[in-house]
Amino acid sequence: MLDFLRRYSREQLDSRRMDERRGFQLSLIPDLANAGLLGLQIPERYQGRELSHSDTVKVMRQAGAIDCNLLILLAVHNTLGVPPIQHFAGEDVRSAVLPELAQGRRLVTSAVSEQSMGSHVRAITSRATKQSDGSYILNGDKQWISLGADANFINVFARLTDENGQDAGITGFLVDTASPGFVRGPEVVTLGLKAVPQNSLSLDNLRVPAESLLGEEGSGPLVAKTAFTRGRLVLATGALGAAMRALELAQRFARRREVATGNLAENGRIQQIIAESVAAVQAVETLIEHIADLLDSGRQVPEPFYFAVKILGCELMWQVVDRCLQLLGARGFVDTNVVGQFYRDYRLFRIFEGSTEAITVYLGSTILKHPQQFFSIFDDFDVDPKLAEHVSRIDKLTTTTTTGGQQRHILASQIGELACWAIMSVLTADGRNRSAMYSHTASWSEQQLVDKLRIAEDSRPFVELPTVEELARHIGEFELTIGNVEQRRPGTQHDLDLLLRRG
């Protein structure tokens, strides 16, 4: 699969054309299907490849190094779409649907997000009503659905009302998009990742049979979580591949570029930036490999590890891409030089599957509620005394007294970020003796933890913030300075003329 992707990238893929045309080349999906890339972890009995988690990570890292659109196509289908069916659908449904997905004859995605909510599953407003014959009627609107208008199956999550009119909780359903009542909405024009459509969808009295249920009634959050957690790992993995590719290009340029101080690569500040970027790549790679090894061995992955890989993996890798764009100088701002498109495409990863700010606060909030539950995960590691002292300082911070929700949120954000760096520091310390680069990575990770600890400790007591009303009032006055500049020129009309429509 890796050989196929590398050869395909060199000989057939045209990322620039896909970006400009906002769509995939026609041969892409059948080519990927023939290579087995649309059934990565589907069991062989359903015609899939049944890859291990470690091997799946390698495939996703490779795709990420080539093109973000390619990565997300594979990730949405294999990670967000397939697992809810593979793990929660009945055997009859699995036997009928999974071979179609594994062979690329059909695509699948999941629909959670709505106009007023993103990855917060419990805030879903779409409705499902159970009928006396055991079927369900779905109504509602979904937004920001990757492959939404092109998928043949969609895992839809809605709030269920049972036969007695009682709320039965968020529930997942497998929807065939050929069903009456499934309405494809318009595609969003995005900053990057332009070839992967992001659609709105509507469910208008759409009936699904009882066997379309994913898991039990009310188990929707668990079904969605299964997809989201693995999705966060895949996002970080793809971003890792992109960071590696960007660094490869930046290093070539730096070694060949002469500036006023001499060779660019030998400039001390540039060398420092590249070394820090390599350390970030190696640290994230270590975390990803650790999670994959846990999954392959059948051991439980502590939930904070998934948060850490999403938060640090996506944040650090995009920072590396940003730094590489800067190192390339004017060439970085040339959109055909790969890194510019990476800069636009991978920016979304700081938002996808939960924005960094939101999930950092959520992680910190859970730790503040049950600190010892979090700190117990380090019992499985041989933590040296110096690192153990840093971890104990985080524990001490969890006892900080706050007044009001704003201070609590700020503290939770600090704790969440520190937790991620504690995990990263402990993991990289384990590999300190592998090589000089590993030693540098371990020292760099620990220094990041120490620096962020110092900031968190120095910020107590918290600076009092302006009120929400004060901030809104001040920003509202900007219009007095910049005026009303909303553009209202009519766009292109796509709808059929009223006089030509079916009555």
N, C-alpha and C positions, 0 to 999 in steps of 0.2 A: 504493500500500500504506500509506503514511504517512497519507494522507487517510482511508483506510478505518479504520485503527486509531484515529485521533483521533475520528472520527464514532462508531465503535462504542463507544468508551469513554464518550462523552457520552450516547449514546442507549440502549445495550443492556447494557453490562457492569455487573455488580453484584458488586464485589469483596468487599463485606461479607458478602453472602449466600454466596458461594463459600467464604469463610473459615469462616463459622459452620457450613455444611453439609458442609464438608470434601469438596467436589467441584465440578466444573465444571457450568455450566448446560448443558442438553441441546443447545442450538443452537450452542454455541461451536465445536466441531470442524468441522461442515459449513460454518459461516460463514467460518472461517479458511481452509478448503480452497477455497471459492469465490473467495476473494481471492488465492489463489496462495501463501499463507503457509506451506504445508506442503511446498513444493518450491522453496525459495528459490534454492539453488545447483545443483539437479538440471538437467542439460542439457535444452534445448528438445526434443531428439529423443526424450527420455523424458517429455515433457509437463511439464517443470519450467520455472521462470522464468529460470534461468541468470544470476542476479545476480552482479555483481562483489563482491569482498570489501568494498569501500568502501560499496556500497549495502546489503549485508547488515548491516554495522555500524549503519547508520542505522535499519534496521528493528528490530534488537535493542535499540538505545538507546531507540527509541520505545516498544517493548513494556515495557522496564524502567521507564520513567517512569509507565506505567499500572498495572501489576500484576505482581508477581514470579511468580505462578502462570502467568500468560499467557506471560511471558518463558521460564520453564523448560519449559513445554510445547513452545514453538517451538524452544528450544535443544536439548532432548533429542532431539527428532525430527530436526531439521535438521543438528545438529552432532555428537551422539554416535551417532545411529542411521544416518543416510544415508551419510556419508563412507566407512565401512568397506565398504559394498556398492558404492558408486559407484567406488571406487578399487581394490578388491581382489577383488570377485566376478567370475566369468566372465561373458561377454557374454550368454549365455542367461539367467542369473539376473538380470542387470541389466535386460534387456529385459522380463522378466516382472514384476519386483518394483518397480523404480523408478517406473514410471507409476502403480502403485497407491499408492505413498507420496506422489508429487508431487500427486496428486489428492485426497489425504486419505481414500481408501477404506480404507487400512490405516495403522497407526502402528508405529513402530520405535524400539527403544532398544538399549542395550548392557548386558551383565551381566559385570562384572569383580569387584566387591567380594564378599567372603565374610566369615564370622563373625570370622576372625582376621586379615583384611587388607583394606585399602581400595584405594588407587590403586597399590600396589606390585605390579605385574603378575607379576613373577617369583616372588611368594610364593603364587600360586594353587595350590590343592590339588584342585580339580575335575579329574576324569579323563576322557580320551577314549581309546578303544581302537580301533585300526584293524582292520577285518575283511578277510577274504580277498577279498571282492567289491568292495573299495574304499570301502565305507561306514564309518561311525564310530559307536561306541556311547558316549554321554555319561552320566556319573554325577557327582553332586555337588550342592552347595547354594550359592546366591547370596543376598546380602543387600543391603539399601539400593538396590534397583533402581528408579529413577524410571520410572513408567508400567509397571512390571513385570507387573502383572496385567491390564493393558489393551492392551498392545502385541500386534500380530499377528505381528511378527517381532522376534527378539532376536539381537543379535550376542553369542554366548557364547564366552568364552575359557576354555580348559581345558588341562591338561598331557597331551600326547599320548604314548601308547605305541604303537610301530609293530608290524607283523606279527611281528617277531622278539622282541617283548617289551622292546625298547630304548626308553629315553626319547628322544623326538623333539622335545621342547621345547614351550613354550606356543604354542597354535594357536587361531585364530579360526574359528568356524563360524556360519553363518546358520541360525537355528532358527525353523521355523514353529511357533508356540505351539499349533497344533491337533494337533501330533504326539503320539502315545501316549507317555507317560512324562514329559510336561511337567506339572509340578504347581505351581499357584499357591499361594503361602503367604500368611500374614496381612499386613495393612498396619500399618506403624509409626505410632503417634500422635506427631506431631512438634510442636515448639514453634511453628513458623511454616511457611509454604509448605504450608498445610493442604490445598489443593485438588489438589495433585499427589501421587498415591499413591506411597509408597515401600514396596515389597514384598520379602518373601523368596520365593525360587523354589527348586524342587527338580528335578533331572534324574534320572529313575529309568529306567536302561537305555533312554534315548532314542536312537533310531537316526536319523542324518542321512545323506543320500546324498553321494557323492564331490563332486558339484558344489556342495555347500553350503560347501565350504572357502573361507575368506577369505584370499587370498594363498597362500603356500606353507606346507607343514607346518613348524612351528617359527618362523614369522614373526609370531606373535601379538603380541609386544611392539611391533613396528613398526606393526601394524594399530591396536592400542589407542592408541599414541602419536599417531597421526594424528588420532584423535578427541579425545584429551585436550588436545593443544596448541591446537587450534582452540577447544575448549570453554573453555579458560582465557581466551582472548581474548573470547569471547562473555559469560562471566560478568562480566568487568570492564566490558564495554560496557553490559550491562544495569544493573549497579550505578551506572554513570555516569548513565544516564537517571534512576534513582531519586534520586541525589544532586541532580541538577538540579531535579527536581520538589520535593524537600524544601526546597531553598534558596529556590525560588520562593515556597513557602508561608511559610517563616520570614521572608523579606524583607517580604512583605505585612504580616505581623503586626507586625514591628519598626517599620515605618513608621507604623502606626496606633496603636501602644501607647504610652501615657504612663506613666512611672514616676516615682519620687521625684526622679531626676536630670534629668528631662525626657523628650524623645522617645527611645524605646528604640534606634532605629536610629542616633541621634546620640551615644549613649553610646560613649566611646572604646574600651572593652573589647569591647563588642558589635560595633562596627565592625571591630575587629581580628579577631575570631572569624569574621565574615562574609567579610572579605578573605582570610583564610587558607583558608577553605573554598572560595571561588571560585578561588583559586590552585590548590588541590588538584584541583578539577574540571578546570580548564584544562590542568594538567600531565598528568593521566591521559588526557584527550581527545587531547592532542598525541601521546602514546605510542601510543594506539590507532590514530589516523589514520596514523601512520608505519608501523606494522605492516601495516595494510590496503593502503597504497600499495606497500609492498614486494611483497606477495602479488600485487597486481594487475599489477605490472610484471614478474612472473615472476622476481624476484630472491629469493635465499634470505634468510630471516629468521633471524638468529642466535638460537640456542636461549635464551640469557639474556634476550632480549627477551620471550619468552613467560612466563618466570618473573617478570620485572619487572612485566608487565602484570597477572598474576594476584595477585602479592603486594601491590604498591602499589595497583593498581586496586581490589581488593576491600577491603583494609585502609583506605585513605584514604576511599573512598566510604562505607563503613559508619561511619567516624568523622564524616563530614559529616552523615549521617542522625542520628547520636547527638547531635551538636551542635545540629542543627535541632530535635530533640525537646526539648532543654534550653532553647533560645531561646523555644520556644512556651510554656514554663512548664507550668501545670496543663493547658493545652489539648493539650500534647504527650502527656500521659498519658491523654488521652481516645482510646480505640481507634478511634473513627469518624473521626478527623481525619487520616487517611491516613498520617502520619508514624509513628504507633505501629505500624501493621501493617507498614510498611517496616522498622521497627526489628527486628521479630520475623523477618520473611521474609528479609531480606538478611543477617542474622547468619550464616546458613548458608554464605554465600559465602566466609567466612574458613576454611571447612572443606572444602567441595565441591572436587573435582578435586585433592585434596592440601591438607592444612591448612597454614596460613602457616608455622608453626614447622617442619614436616617438610620442605617444599620449600625453605625458606630455608636450612636446614642442608644439604640435598642440593646446592643451587646453590653454596653456599660450599665444599662438599667438592670439587666438580668443579673449581672455580677454584683451590683449593689444590693439586690434583694437576697442573693445567696452567695456571698463571697467565698466561703470555704468550698462550696461545690466547684467553683472555678479553680481555685488554687490547688485543689486535690489532683488536677490533671498533671501537675508537675511531679507527682509521686512516682510516675513511671520513668522518670529520667534521673540520671546521676548529675544533679545540678551542683556546680562548684560553689563554694561559700560566697564568692564575690557576687555571682549572679543571684544566688539565693537571697542575698541582702537587698538587691534591687527589687526582687519580687516581693519581699516583705515590706518594702517602702510603698509599693502599689497597694498592698493589703491595708497598710496604715491609712492611705488616702481614702479608702472606702468608708472610713469612719468620719470623714469630714462633714461638719454640720452645714446644712444649706437652708436658706429661707426662700421659699417660693419656687415655682416650677422652672423658671428660667435658670436659676442657679443649679437646680437639680439636673437639668438637661446638660448644662455645661460640664458639670462634674461627671455625668455619665459619659459624655463624649471623651473626656480625658481618660477615664478609666477604660473605656472600650479601646481607644488607640493604644494605651499602655499595655493592655492585655495582648493585643496583636504583636507588639514588639517583644513582649516577654516570651511568647511562644516562638517567635522567630529567633530570638537570641539563644534560647535553650537548644533549639534544633541545630542551629549553625555551630554552636559550641561543640556539639558532638562530633563534628567533622573537622575540627580545628587542625588536627595533625595530618590530614590527608595530603596537603600541599601548601605552598606559600600563599597561593590565592585563596584557599579555604581559610587559612589563618587570618588573612586580611578581611575576608568576608565576616568571620566570627567577630573580630574586633570592631569592624564597622557596624554590625548589627547591635552589638552591646553599646557602642557609643550613641547610636540613635536612641536606644532605650534610656540611657543616662541623661541625654540632652532633654528628652521629652519629660522625664521624671522631674528634672530641675524646673522646667517651665511650669509643670502642674503644681509643684510644691510652692513655687514663688507666686503663683496667681491667687493664693488664698490670703486674706479673704477676697472674694470675687469683687471685681469692679462693678458698681451699679450701672445697669444699662438704661438707656432711654426707654420710655414706655412704647408699646406698639403704636399707640395713637400719636405720640410725639414723632416717631420715625416716619409714619405715614404722612403727617402734616408737613414735615420738612421736605420729604421727597416730592410731595404734591406741589410744592412751590417751585420745583424745577421748571415747570411749564412757563413760569414767568420769565425764566432766563432763556430757555431753548424754544419756546413756542409750541404750537400744535403741529407736529410734522407727520401725522399718520397719513399714509399713502392710500388713496381711494380710487386710483385709476382702475377701471374695470379690467378683469383678467380675461383669459380665453374662455369662450363659452363652449362647454362640452355636451350639455344636455340637448336632447332632441327637441326641435321646435314644437311648441305647444300644439300648433295646428296639424302636426304630423304624427302626434302620439296616438296610441291606441286608446279609444274611448273607454 
